[in-house]
Amino acid sequence: MKIAVAEQPYCHFVPEPLSPTIGAVLRGIDLGSELPDEAIAEVRRALLAHKVVFFRDQKITRAQHIAFARRFGTLEIHPATPAEQPDREVLRIEHGPGNKGRENAWHSDVTWREAPSLGSVLRAIEIPPVGGDTLFSDMEAAYEALSDEMKRFVCGLTAVHDIARVFAGRLGKSAEELHEKFPVQEHPVVRTHPETGKRTLYVNTGFTDHIKGLSHKESAWLLEHLYAQAAIPEFQCRFRWEENSIAFWDNRACQHYAASDYYPQRRIMERVTIAGDRPFFRA
């Protein structure tokens, strides 16, 4: 069922939009407190409306971070999380002098899963003096900006997503090893959002390998065309991190790009990811 996400009054915070199409800072809410179900429902409504929401001055613990994310669904454990780490729901992303940031490409998290994530909650632990912003792009607007003929064409296509494209090198494993646990997946190029009913582009530079049924040349050309939609500034917002800031984004509706312009300064973030469901396209 399609859910209306038009702006209605909020009782537990004040949303401050960052752009006309995507992003809002939610002011006046404490994520470390015992939030009532009504407040969580409002955060979810704001997430659906803005695709990514931000919180400032949230001095919370790792346990409180996990507890907040769990209010929205089951949590995932990322294969890059060390097996010996406590609280394995947390993926620590740490860069500094000996480890330059590598998340500077447009992507949606874990599209290589059979059921990719609903959303991610990212908390700033340590930030550089300047730089290290994260950009977000509205994939609903990216789809809507396509010509009518292109929309008709891409809505019938399926893309192949592969974890090995990124994590074979990072985890020091072969593609075959990774595919034993995480086989390549097929998802619609355009997915229907399960809560809003909106259509969004669902291919990304990180994990999409090719479009099924097209030649290599055709697939490469079309993917480059669709990838470029994320880079259009009118579909974007940019978030400047501060210590104890939090971003919560809808992986079904947007992509993100972590600017790696702060090297060799340190940037430490912790991410908790909420499990989603299998993407589908409703004709």
C-alpha positions as CSV (number, residue, x, y, z in Angstrom):
1,M,0.0,0.0,0.0
2,K,1.3,3.5,-0.9
3,I,1.9,5.7,2.1
4,A,1.5,9.4,2.0
5,V,4.7,11.2,3.1
6,A,3.6,14.8,2.5
7,E,4.8,17.2,5.2
8,Q,2.4,17.3,8.1
9,P,3.1,18.8,11.5
10,Y,5.6,17.0,13.7
11,C,5.3,17.0,17.5
12,H,8.7,15.6,18.5
13,F,11.1,17.7,16.4
14,V,11.3,20.5,13.9
15,P,12.6,19.5,10.4
16,E,14.9,22.0,8.6
17,P,15.2,21.0,4.9
18,L,18.7,21.1,3.4
19,S,17.4,21.2,-0.2
20,P,14.0,21.2,-2.0
21,T,14.3,17.5,-2.9
22,I,16.4,15.7,-0.3
23,G,17.7,16.0,3.3
24,A,16.5,17.6,6.5
25,V,18.0,18.3,9.9
26,L,15.6,17.2,12.7
27,R,16.0,19.7,15.6
28,G,14.9,19.1,19.1
29,I,15.0,15.4,19.6
30,D,17.4,13.4,21.8
31,L,18.2,10.0,20.4
32,G,19.7,8.8,23.7
33,S,16.4,9.1,25.5
34,E,13.6,6.6,25.7
35,L,11.7,7.8,22.7
36,P,8.0,6.9,22.5
37,D,6.7,4.9,19.5
38,E,5.0,8.1,18.3
39,A,8.4,9.8,18.0
40,I,9.9,6.9,16.1
41,A,6.9,6.9,13.7
42,E,7.5,10.6,13.1
43,V,11.2,10.0,12.3
44,R,10.2,7.3,9.9
45,R,7.7,9.6,8.2
46,A,10.4,12.3,7.9
47,L,12.8,9.7,6.5
48,L,10.3,8.8,3.8
49,A,9.6,12.4,3.0
50,H,13.2,13.6,2.9
51,K,15.1,10.3,2.1
52,V,17.9,11.3,4.6
53,V,17.5,13.0,8.0
54,F,20.2,14.4,10.2
55,F,20.6,15.0,13.9
56,R,23.1,17.3,15.7
57,D,24.6,17.2,19.2
58,Q,23.7,13.5,19.8
59,K,26.2,12.5,22.5
60,I,25.1,8.9,22.7
61,T,26.9,5.6,23.4
62,R,27.4,2.7,20.9
63,A,24.6,0.8,22.7
64,Q,22.2,3.7,22.3
65,H,23.2,4.0,18.6
66,I,22.3,0.3,18.2
67,A,19.1,0.6,20.2
68,F,17.9,3.6,18.1
69,A,18.5,1.8,14.8
70,R,16.8,-1.3,16.1
71,R,13.6,0.6,16.5
72,F,13.3,0.5,12.7
73,G,13.9,-3.2,12.1
74,T,16.4,-6.1,12.3
75,L,20.0,-5.1,12.1
76,E,22.6,-6.5,9.7
77,I,26.2,-7.6,10.4
78,H,28.6,-6.5,7.7
79,P,31.2,-9.0,6.5
80,A,33.9,-6.3,7.0
81,T,33.2,-6.2,10.7
82,P,35.9,-8.1,12.6
83,A,34.6,-11.4,14.1
84,E,36.1,-10.5,17.5
85,Q,34.5,-7.1,17.7
86,P,31.9,-6.6,20.4
87,D,28.6,-5.2,19.1
88,R,29.1,-6.6,15.7
89,E,26.1,-4.7,14.4
90,V,28.5,-1.7,14.2
91,L,30.7,-1.2,11.2
92,R,33.6,1.1,12.1
93,I,34.9,3.2,9.2
94,E,38.2,4.7,10.1
95,H,40.6,6.6,7.9
96,G,43.8,8.6,8.6
97,P,47.4,9.0,7.5
98,G,47.9,5.3,6.6
99,N,44.4,4.6,5.3
100,K,42.9,7.0,2.8
101,G,39.1,7.1,2.4
102,R,37.6,4.9,-0.3
103,E,33.9,5.6,-0.1
104,N,34.1,8.5,-2.6
105,A,31.8,7.0,-5.2
106,W,28.0,7.2,-5.6
107,H,26.5,4.0,-4.1
108,S,23.7,2.5,-2.0
109,D,24.8,0.2,0.8
110,V,24.9,-3.6,0.4
111,T,22.9,-3.9,-2.9
112,W,24.9,-7.2,-3.2
113,R,22.5,-8.8,-0.7
114,E,19.4,-10.7,-1.7
115,A,17.5,-8.3,0.5
116,P,19.5,-5.1,0.6
117,S,19.2,-2.7,3.6
118,L,16.3,-0.5,4.4
119,G,18.6,2.2,5.7
120,S,21.9,3.1,7.5
121,V,22.5,5.2,10.7
122,L,25.9,6.8,10.7
123,R,27.5,8.5,13.7
124,A,30.5,10.8,13.7
125,I,33.1,9.8,16.3
126,E,36.0,11.9,15.1
127,I,36.0,14.3,12.2
128,P,38.7,16.3,10.4
129,P,39.1,20.1,11.0
130,V,37.7,20.6,7.5
131,G,36.4,18.3,4.7
132,G,34.9,14.8,5.0
133,D,31.4,15.9,4.1
134,T,28.9,13.3,2.8
135,L,26.7,14.0,-0.2
136,F,23.3,12.4,-0.8
137,S,21.4,12.1,-4.1
138,D,17.7,11.6,-4.6
139,M,17.2,8.5,-6.8
140,E,13.5,9.2,-7.2
141,A,14.2,12.6,-8.7
142,A,17.0,10.9,-10.8
143,Y,14.4,8.5,-12.3
144,E,11.8,11.2,-12.9
145,A,14.3,13.3,-14.8
146,L,14.7,10.6,-17.5
147,S,12.8,10.9,-20.7
148,D,9.6,9.0,-21.1
149,E,11.1,6.7,-23.6
150,M,14.1,5.9,-21.4
151,K,11.8,5.3,-18.4
152,R,9.8,2.8,-20.4
153,F,13.0,1.0,-21.5
154,V,14.8,0.8,-18.1
155,C,11.7,-0.2,-16.2
156,G,11.9,-3.7,-17.9
157,L,15.6,-4.3,-17.1
158,T,17.4,-6.3,-14.4
159,A,20.9,-5.5,-13.1
160,V,23.5,-7.9,-11.5
161,H,25.1,-6.8,-8.3
162,D,28.4,-8.3,-7.0
163,I,30.0,-7.9,-3.6
164,A,33.4,-8.9,-5.0
165,R,33.6,-5.6,-7.1
166,V,34.5,-3.8,-3.9
167,F,35.2,-6.2,-1.1
168,A,37.4,-8.9,-2.7
169,G,40.3,-6.5,-2.4
170,R,39.4,-5.0,0.9
171,L,38.8,-8.3,2.6
172,G,41.7,-10.1,0.9
173,K,39.4,-12.8,-0.5
174,S,38.7,-14.1,-4.0
175,A,35.4,-13.6,-5.8
176,E,34.7,-17.3,-5.5
177,E,35.2,-17.2,-1.7
178,L,32.9,-14.3,-1.3
179,H,30.3,-15.8,-3.7
180,E,30.0,-18.9,-1.5
181,K,28.3,-16.8,1.2
182,F,27.1,-13.8,-0.9
183,P,26.2,-15.0,-4.4
184,V,25.7,-12.4,-7.1
185,Q,22.2,-10.9,-7.0
186,E,19.7,-9.7,-9.6
187,H,17.6,-6.6,-8.8
188,P,15.4,-4.4,-11.0
189,V,17.1,-1.4,-12.5
190,V,14.1,0.7,-11.3
191,R,12.7,-0.5,-8.0
192,T,9.3,0.4,-6.4
193,H,9.8,1.8,-2.9
194,P,7.9,-0.6,-0.6
195,E,6.5,2.1,1.6
196,T,5.9,5.1,-0.6
197,G,5.2,3.3,-3.9
198,K,7.6,5.7,-5.7
199,R,10.0,4.5,-8.4
200,T,13.8,5.0,-7.9
201,L,16.9,4.2,-9.9
202,Y,18.6,1.2,-8.3
203,V,22.0,0.9,-9.9
204,N,25.2,2.2,-8.4
205,T,28.9,2.5,-9.4
206,G,30.1,0.4,-6.4
207,F,28.2,-2.9,-6.7
208,T,26.3,-3.0,-10.0
209,D,28.3,-5.2,-12.4
210,H,26.1,-5.2,-15.6
211,I,22.6,-5.2,-17.0
212,K,21.3,-8.6,-17.8
213,G,20.4,-9.3,-21.4
214,L,22.4,-6.4,-22.9
215,S,25.8,-6.7,-24.6
216,H,28.8,-5.5,-22.7
217,K,29.0,-2.3,-24.7
218,E,25.3,-1.6,-24.3
219,S,25.3,-2.3,-20.6
220,A,28.3,-0.1,-20.0
221,W,26.9,2.8,-21.9
222,L,23.5,2.6,-20.2
223,L,24.9,2.2,-16.7
224,E,27.2,5.3,-17.2
225,H,24.1,7.3,-18.3
226,L,22.1,6.2,-15.3
227,Y,25.1,6.6,-12.9
228,A,25.4,10.2,-14.1
229,Q,21.9,11.0,-12.8
230,A,23.2,10.8,-9.2
231,A,25.8,13.5,-9.9
232,I,23.3,16.2,-10.9
233,P,23.5,18.9,-8.1
234,E,19.7,19.7,-8.2
235,F,19.1,16.2,-6.9
236,Q,21.6,16.5,-4.0
237,C,22.2,17.8,-0.5
238,R,25.6,18.0,1.3
239,F,26.0,17.4,5.0
240,R,28.9,19.0,6.9
241,W,29.7,16.7,9.8
242,E,30.3,17.9,13.4
243,E,31.2,15.7,16.3
244,N,28.2,13.7,17.6
245,S,26.2,14.3,14.4
246,I,24.1,11.5,13.0
247,A,22.8,10.8,9.5
248,F,20.0,8.3,8.8
249,W,19.3,7.6,5.2
250,D,17.0,5.4,3.2
251,N,19.1,3.1,1.0
252,R,16.0,2.4,-1.1
253,A,15.5,6.0,-2.2
254,C,18.9,7.7,-2.3
255,Q,22.6,7.2,-2.8
256,H,25.5,8.7,-1.0
257,Y,29.1,9.8,-1.6
258,A,31.7,10.3,1.2
259,A,34.1,13.1,0.1
260,S,37.6,11.9,0.7
261,D,39.2,15.3,0.7
262,Y,40.6,15.3,4.2
263,Y,43.6,13.0,3.8
264,P,45.8,12.7,5.8
265,Q,43.5,13.9,8.6
266,R,41.6,11.3,10.7
267,R,37.9,10.6,10.2
268,I,36.2,7.9,12.3
269,M,32.5,7.0,11.8
270,E,30.4,4.1,13.1
271,R,27.5,2.7,11.0
272,V,24.6,0.6,12.0
273,T,22.5,-0.8,9.1
274,I,18.9,-1.9,9.1
275,A,17.9,-4.9,7.1
276,G,15.4,-4.5,4.3
277,D,13.5,-6.6,1.8
278,R,14.0,-7.9,-1.7
279,P,13.7,-5.1,-4.3
280,F,10.8,-5.4,-6.8
281,F,9.3,-3.4,-9.6
282,R,5.6,-2.8,-9.8
283,A,4.5,-2.2,-13.4
